[in-house]
Amino acid sequence: MKKIALLLLGVCLIIQAWGQVSDNDVIQMVLTAQKQGMSQQQIAVMLLQKGVTKEQLLRLKDTYEKGELNLKDAGNVTTDTRIRQLPLKQNDKKTDSRYLKEDELTGKPLFEAPRGENVSFIDSIGNIMQLPYPVETEKSVIFGKDIFNNTLLTFEPQLNIATPDNYLLGPGDEVIIDIWGNSEANIRQVISPDGNIVVQGIGPIYLNGLTVKEANARVKNEFSKIYAIASGNVSIRLTLGQIRSIQVNVMGEVAVPGTYTLPSLASAFHALYNAGGVNPIGSLRSIKIYRNGKEVADVDIYEYIMQGKNDLNILLQDGDVIVVSPYVNLVDLSGKVKRPMIYEMKNQETVADILSYAGGFTGDAYKKNVRVIRKSGREHQIYNVDENNFDTFIMTDGDQISVDSVLPRFENKVEIKGAVYREGLYAIGEGVNTLKELLDKAEGVRGDAFLNRAVLYREKPDLTLEVLSVDIAGLIEGTAEDIALKKNDVLYVPSVFDLQEDFTIVVKGAVRNPGTYKFADNMTLEDLVIQCGGLLESASTVKIDVARRIKDPKSTTVGDMRAETFTFTLKDGLITGGQPGFTLKPFDEVYIRRSPGYQEQQDVFVDGEVMFGGEYALAKKGERLSDIVIKAGGLTPEAYPEGARLMRKTTPEEKKLIQQTIMKLTQQGGNDTIDMALMNLGDYYPVGIELKKALENPGSDYDVILKEGDQLVIPEYSGTVKISGAVMYPNTVVYKPKAKTSYYISQAGGFAQRARKRRAFVIYMNGTVAVARGGRLDIKPGCEIIVPLKQPRKGLGLAEIMSLTTSTTSMAAMITSIINSTK
């Protein structure tokens, strides 16, 4: 066993790094291979195909030398089962001194086993590790060549299948005879070398060369001598147990030719796989199997690969000879096919056959013909094979076929572009054969088309371009001769705007349509005003300015002038002041000023308990709350002026001020914090007012001056008080005159755990805010009491979040008070 292990490890050191196999699997594979009689080269090829690495074998060798590798039970086969396993026939051989094929690049032997029968293979490990191995070379580009070198495709026989009908029993096969009925027994016998099994009480029974069916009949006949089989009281059946080994010879152009010991259910493909597959000159199209000196099969691997003909995978018998002949024809197919490779071709196979092997043409292939370059023996020959001759043009060895792609050009294309409604590519034919038909297909020319002259670019036979002038107006009217189209014609219809520089004039200010306009010669300010849609009512007619670029192409110095300006007055749509006969020039900028005497109406909105609610225009600057209430017909009897509130539109300046105020508050620190999300006041914010005092004292500070967009809301009396913030149960209760703050807090369940009791404040209906003084608040109908919350240490609880949510509006009102205090 030690000798076998060392021999195994030495052979496998030539394996290069492939896929990893477990150590136990490596030991089992090598011991099995040795018992099958495989040579060192065959073992090397087998382990290479299984994915064993050189590093793994070195580790196993080191483990064995340290005495840590247990080989005692390795390779033992259990026979107390009917599951068939690979036979482990002992057939040790001496070291094989044959050479593997020479490396085609270096010309040196790929492997040489030590000479001499008594030389231990382990002694030459150091030399073997330095030798190359064909696994390092690039994979062949010959189609199908690697089928027997694929680690995922081993062709190992399936042992545990129903015994084939044509399987012949022979020496080494195990038969199992089951007896049941009045008598029960189980007999397991291995057919001896002379073809017999020996049964106690019956003697030898000859089974060699019989099928399982024939063997069953013979066994029943023999057992009828001692059992009453005819009466039906006893049944007997023979089945096949462990199978025998057979020896086959794999010869010819394979990686490792030789004699192989295989399971009796092995096929020709399995034998070729064990032999390392065909070598670079081996044929895949003609693999012959000889039996008893006669050819029994000629296998074509392409039929197996292309058509899946599994009947080609013939079961072997003992003594069969597999011969792989050299290839006959190799043809290189390149270009626009789906699988460009080198293909092995049989005699009389054609271009159509190799195109079929390659999967056919790709979508961009030129399919009319293919180009064949042939080595005639003295010089090269070239053939252009038309598609009609694909089935008849026979391939020979060394042919090179190339399939070109389609030309990067069109055979029926014309193009139209420019001032037409539908530019693009069109096909000649299908109603498009002349220029007029092409114009109609493009849905005609646009209104800006220059009709007197268009350009037709035409490709000449030498692929240079020529230009033809086209009278588009004549074609449309039918006065000019139509022109027949040719492929690759390009018709360009220019626009009138394409024929001049893109000069513009810019107009800004109080015109109906300010913006950029096309410049035209002799354009005046009056023309431009009309083009802009006229002046707005707010425009000033006494000051119209024009700024002109400074242009001096001959200047050699930088001047201090940035623009030349002109000022004009306008009366009845005519320029009356400024430079007489003034006309505009390209890139002038015209400014129409706003008249200082123009004022638009400014509206305010009154809603609630007034006689005539709605929008009212401010008649003059400085109108106040009392003025607008008088315009609305005064208050209704149900009005509650103490609760009136004013909503004011937020201007960009005020929004900027709010942001600055918030930043200052956040930078002050302390325990009080303000949620930034509460600072967004939107388009309106409340202004705290006291309408009752304003009406009692018109023109006083209480009587706030109104602005455009103000909204005055005068509510009915509200006899409730709202309590929110850091209380146990935010609530709304009935207003109770002279009640203290503690009463309302108690109505909300008292203060919450982290309430800031001394910082409570109240927001009144009119938008004003009051803080606690001496722990007391001035409570009025319709107000809201807010108890702030201490800064949380960790996170907010659900109740606290709900309390803070109810106070969002109150926080906004507080910010409004801050804004009002800054005014």
C-alpha positions, 0 to 999 in steps of 0.5 A, a space after each residue: 500500500 505504501 508503494 502505491 501511495 508514493 507512486 500515486 503522489 509522484 505521478 500527480 505532481 505534473 498536474 497544473 492548477 485546475 478545479 479543487 477536489 477533496 483529498 479523500 476523492 484523490 486517494 480513492 481515484 488513484 487507488 481505483 485507477 491502480 487496481 484497474 491497471 492504468 499506467 502513470 500517464 493515464 493516471 496523470 491524464 485522469 487526475 488532470 481532467 478531474 481538476 486535481 492541483 499540483 499543490 494538493 498532491 504536494 500536501 498529500 505527499 507531505 502528510 503521508 511522509 509524516 505518517 498522518 495519512 491513513 490508507 488502510 481502508 481506502 478503496 475498499 468496496 462493500 459488496 453486501 449491496 445490490 448497488 453496482 460500483 466500479 470494479 477494482 480488479 488488481 492488475 498492477 503494471 510496471 512503470 510505462 517508459 513511453 513518451 507522450 506526444 512532443 510539444 508542438 512549440 518546443 519539440 521536446 517530450 512532454 513527459 518521460 517516465 523513468 527507465 528501468 523496472 526497479 526504479 521507484 517513480 517517487 525518486 524522479 519527482 524533482 525531474 517531473 515537476 520541471 517538465 511541461 504538460 499540455 494543459 498549459 497550452 491554449 485550447 484548440 479552436 477546432 470545433 468539438 476538440 475539447 469534448 473529451 477534455 471537459 471536466 463537466 462531461 466525463 461520459 462515466 457509465 451509469 452502472 445502476 440501470 436496468 441491464 441492457 438486453 444485449 449485455 452478455 454475461 462473462 467471467 467476473 460478473 456477479 449474478 444474484 439468484 433469488 428463490 422465494 415461495 415454499 423455499 427461500 434462499 439468496 445466492 450470489 456468485 461471480 462467474 469464474 474464468 471458465 464461464 461457470 458458477 457453482 451452486 451447492 447441490 446442483 454443480 456448475 452452471 455455464 453462463 458465459 456469453 448468455 444474456 440475462 434472459 437466457 441465463 434466467 432460463 438456464 438457471 430455472 432449468 437447472 434448479 428444477 432438478 431440486 425445486 418444484 418450479 413447475 408446480 408454481 410453489 417456488 419462483 426463481 429469478 437471476 439478476 446482475 450484481 457487480 459487473 466485471 471489468 473489461 479491457 479495451 485498446 485505444 489506439 491512434 491519434 489520442 493523447 495517451 494511447 494504450 490498454 484501459 480497464 473499464 467497467 463492462 457497461 463503459 462506452 466508446 466515449 468513456 474510453 476516449 475520455 480516459 485516454 485524454 481525448 483526441 490529440 491535435 491531429 486526431 479525427 472527430 468524424 471517423 472513430 472506428 471500433 473493431 471487435 474480433 478483427 471486424 469493424 462494428 462501428 464508425 462514430 462521427 462525434 459531430 452527429 452526437 454534438 449537433 444532432 444528439 444521436 446517443 446511439 453512437 455511444 456504443 457499449 464496449 466489449 472485452 477486447 474491443 479496439 478503438 482507433 482514432 484516425 488522423 483528420 482528413 480535412 480541416 477548414 477555417 471558417 471566419 467572419 459573419 457566422 454565429 460560430 467562427 471556428 475551425 471545423 473538421 470536414 469529411 470528404 464530399 462535404 460542402 460549404 452548406 455543411 460547414 455553414 450549418 455546423 457554424 449555426 448559419 449567418 449572423 444578421 449583418 452577414 453578406 449572404 450572396 456569396 462567400 470567399 474560399 482561399 485554397 492551397 492548391 499545392 503550389 500557390 493559393 487559389 481564391 473562389 467566390 462561391 455564390 449562394 446557389 453553389 453552397 450545396 455543390 462546392 466541396 471543401 478540401 483540407 486547408 480551405 479558409 472560408 470568410 463571410 463578409 458583412 453587408 456594405 455600410 451604405 444603402 442601395 435605395 436611400 435618398 435624403 431631404 433636409 432643410 425647410 421642409 416639414 418632414 426631414 429624413 431618409 426615404 426609400 426610392 420606389 414606393 411612390 418616391 422616384 422624382 424630386 417632386 414626389 420626394 417633396 410631397 412625401 416630406 409634406 411640402 416646404 415650410 413657409 420660410 423656404 427659399 424657393 428660388 434655389 435648392 441644392 441637390 447633392 448627387 454621388 457620381 460613379 467615382 463616388 465624388 459628389 456633384 451639385 445640381 441646382 433645383 428651382 423648387 418654385 418651378 417644381 411646385 408650379 409645374 414650370 420646371 422639369 422634374 428630376 429623377 432620383 438616384 440612390 444616395 441623393 441629398 436634397 437641401 431646401 434652404 430657409 431664408 433665415 439660413 442665408 443671413 446672419 442672425 441679428 437680434 434686437 432686445 426689448 426690456 421694460 413696459 411692453 406687452 412682449 419683452 424679449 429678443 426679436 429678429 433684426 431687420 434693416 431700417 427698423 425704427 423704434 415705432 416698428 419695434 414697439 409694434 412688433 412687441 405688441 405695443 406699450 403697456 399702460 404703465 409705460 413712460 412715453 417721455 423716456 425711452 432709452 437705447 443702448 448700442 454696442 461699441 464696434 470699431 474693428 480697426 481699433 488697436 486700443 481699449 477704450 473706456 466706452 461701454 455703450 452708446 446711449 440714446 434717449 427718446 420721447 414718444 407721442 401718439 406712437 411716433 418718436 418726437 425727441 432725440 436723434 432725427 431719422 434714428 434707426 436701430 442696429 443689430 444687437 441694440 437694447 431698448 428700455 421702455 421705462 415705467 411711468 412714475 405716475 402709474 399706480 395699479 389697484 391694491 386690494 384687501 379682503 374683509 371676511 367674517 362679521 361685517 355687513 359687506 364682506 369681500 375685496 376692497 381697493 385701497 383708495 390712497 396710501 395709509 388707509 387703516 383698519 378703521 377705514 376698511 371696516 367703514 367701507 365694509 358697512 361696519 360690524 354686525 351685532 354678533 362680531 367679536 372685535 377682540 378676536 379679529 385677526 389680520 393675515 398679511 402676505 409674506 414678501 421676499 424681504 420678510 421671508 429673509 428677515 424670518 430666516 435671519 431671526 431663526 438663525 439668531 435664536 438657534 445660535 443663542 442655545 439654552 434649553 429652549 429650542 425651536 423646531 425649524 419645520 415650524 418656521 415655515 410660515 408659507 405665503 401668509 402670516 398673522 399680524 397681532 391687532 386690537 381691532 376694538 381699540 383701533 375702532 375706538 381710536 381711529 388713526 392711533 397706533 392700534 389702527 394698523 396701516 393696511 398693505 396690498 393683499 391683507 386679509 382681515 377676519 372678524 370672528 364671532 364670539 368664542 366662549 372656549 379656551 384651548 390648552 395644549 403643549 406639555 399637559 397630560 391631556 390637551 383639551 378645549 374647555 368653556 371660558 370661565 371669567 376670572 378663573 386662574 391659569 391653574 384652573 385651565 391647566 387642571 382641565 387638561 389633566 395637569 402639567 406633563 412630566 417635563 413641562 416648563 411651568 413658568 414659561 407658559 404663554 397664551 395666544 389670543 384670537 387676534 394673533 397677539 401673544 402674552 407670557 406668564 407674569 408671576 405664574 399667571 396668564 390673562 385668559 380671554 375667550 378664544 385664546 390658547 394656552 401653551 405649555 412649553 416642553 423641556 429639551 428631551 434627553 433621549 427621544 420624544 414619547 408618543 404623548 409628547 409628540 401629540 402635544 407638540 403637534 397640536 401647538 404648530 399653529 401657536 408656534 407660527 403665531 409666536 414667530 409672527 409676533 417676533 416679526 411684528 416686534 422688529 417693524 
